[in-house]
Amino acid sequence: MSEQCAVAAQQRRIEELIAALEALDDPPARASAQELLQVVLDLHTNGLARLMEIVSSAGALDNAMIEAFERDAGVSAMLLLHGLHPQALPTRVARAVEKLRPLLGVQGVRIELLDAAEEAVRVKVSGRLEGPHNSVGELQQVIEHALFEAAPEAIRVDIAGLQDVNVHELRFVPGGQTGPAEPAVPAVPAVPAVPAGRTEVASRTEAGTQ
């Protein structure tokens, strides 16, 4: 199993455990367990923040170091989890879109970044998908996965239309409803979308990984 897959598996397991915790019938036990998780998370956040300060004050937090953090799936996921990633959300999203371009390009699709903020990451896709085995839903999953991985703090991803393939906007809100069904389009590997957390602890586990 690759490091990226291992990190993704750990994140999914954390989500499962948090869901099980929230389902406890004993309110005092549930509250105590949630408080314990939050205290541990805060302890790690404070320690990592101090570590980043030390690295920065030593002059070691340069572009090469930041790129090394981003390349390491485990480090990048941990920094995102604790809100300590040195790159701002718009920068991370822009890089994710650039990485998507060749993947979508071979399918006849172009992608454009419209806006990147915590409230919503908005992109636009256009072109005519090529190939016999794809669906707009699969394309949506690939894009959502890549963007939520880069910016797990984003509330939602909006994907605007597919020109020449019944153009209309698809919207995705984690845990909510997706847009209307689309006609068949070409093959893009399906990747599960990143789920939204149910608590503050849960939402901070969605660091970019995978």
N, C-alpha and C positions, 0 to 999 in steps of 0.2 A: 504494500500500500504506500502510495506517495505521501510526502509530508502534507501536501495540500488536502488530499483525501482524508488523511488522519485528523487534521484540524477540523475539517467539515464534519466528520463523524463525532468528534468531541463536542462540537457546538450543538449538533442535533441531540446528543445525549443530555447535555445541559438543559436544553429546552424540554425534553421529556421529563427530566427530574423536577424541573420547576412546575410543569403542568401537574405532575403527581402531587407535589407539595401543595399546590393551590386547591387540589381536590380533597385534601384531608378534612375529615368531619369534626376534628377537634380544633376549634378556633384558637385557644391559647397555644397549643402545640404548633399550629400553622404560623401564628404570628411570631413565635420564638424562632422557628426555623428560618422564616423570612428575614428577621432581624439579624440572625447569625450570618446568613448569606450576604446581606448588605454590609455588615461590619467587616467581613473578610474581604469583600470587593473593595471597600473604601481603603482598607489597609494596603492592599496591593496597588491601588491607584496612587496613593500618596507615596509609596516606596518607588514606584516606577517614575512618577513625576520628578522626584528628587534625583533619581538616576539620570534622567534626561537633562536635568539642570546641570549636574556634574559633568556630563559628557559635553554639553554645550559650552560651559565655562572653561573647559579645557581646550576649546577650539576644535574639537573632534567631530562636531555635528555639522559636517559640510555636505555638499551634494552627493559625494561618493558614499558617505555613511547613510544618508537618507535613502539612496537607491538600494543600498545593501539591505536596509530594513524592509523596503518594499518587495524585494526579491524573495526574502525569507517568509514563507507562508505563516509560520508560527509567530514570528516577531511582529509581522504586520497585523495579524489577527489580534494579538494581545494589545498592541498600541491602539487599535481601533476600538476594542472592547472597553478600554479605560479612557477613551477620548483624548489620547495623547499622541496621535499620529502627527508627525511634523508637517505633513502636507495638508493644505486646506481642502475642504470638500470639492470645490470646483476644479482644482488641479487633479484630484484623484479621479473624478468623473471624466474629465477631458482625456486622461490617459486611458481609461477604460474604453471610451468611445473609439480612440485611435486603435486599440487592440481589436475591437470588433470589426473595423473596416475591412480588413482582408478576409475575415471569416464570412462576412455577409456579402462582400464583393464578388466572391466566386459563385454566389447564388443569385447574382444580378440585382443585389439590393444595396442602396446607398443609405448611410446613416449620418444625421446631422444633429449636433448638440444645440438645443435651443436655450436651455436654462438649467442651472444646477444650484439648488438650495435645499435646506433641510425640509422645507414644506413640500417640495416636489422636484424631481429631476425630470426634465422634459426633453425628449428627442423626437426627431422626425425621420421616418424611413420612406424611401421612394424607389421607383424602378419596377421591373417585372421579374418576380422570382422565377427561376428556371429549375426544372426537375419535376418528376412525377409524384413524389412521395411526401411532400411537405404540407404543413398546415400553418395558418397564421398563429394558432395557439402555440406551436412549437417555436416559431420565430420569437413570439412574445416572451416565452420562458427563457430563451437564450439571452435576450437583451436584458430582461429583468434581473436574471441571475448575475450577469456581469456587472450591472450598475449597483445592485444592492451589495455585492461583494466589495466593490470599491467604496461605497458610501452607505454602510448599514444604518447610519443615523437618519437617512432620508425617510420621510413618512410614506411617500409613494413614488412610483415611476409612471409617467404618462408617455405613451408612444403614439405619435400622430402618424396617420395614414399610410396606405400602400397604394401609390399611384398605379393606375391601370389594373388594379385587382380590387375593385369595389372599395375605393378609398373611404375610410372613415376612421375616427380616432378610437384607440383602445386604451382603456384606463385600468390600472391595477392598484388596489389598496390592500396591503397585506392583511389576510384574514377576511377580506371582503369579497365582493363580486367582481368578476372581470366583465369586459365589454361584450357585445353581441358576437355570436359565432360568425366566422369568416369562411369564405370558400377555400378550397384546397390550394396550397402553394408548395414550393419545393422543399427538399429535405435539409433541415438544419438540426444538428444533434440536440435532443431535448435535455434540459438541465433543470432540476427542481428549483422553484423560486424560493428565496430566503424568507422564512416566516417572520411575522412580527411577534415581539415578545409581549407578555401579558402584564409584566410588572417592570419597575425600573431596573431591577436586576436582570430580568429576561431581556429587555430591550438592549442592554449593554453587552449581552453575550453575542450579539449579531455582528461581530466584527468581521471584517472582510477577510476572507480566507479563500478557502476552497480552492 
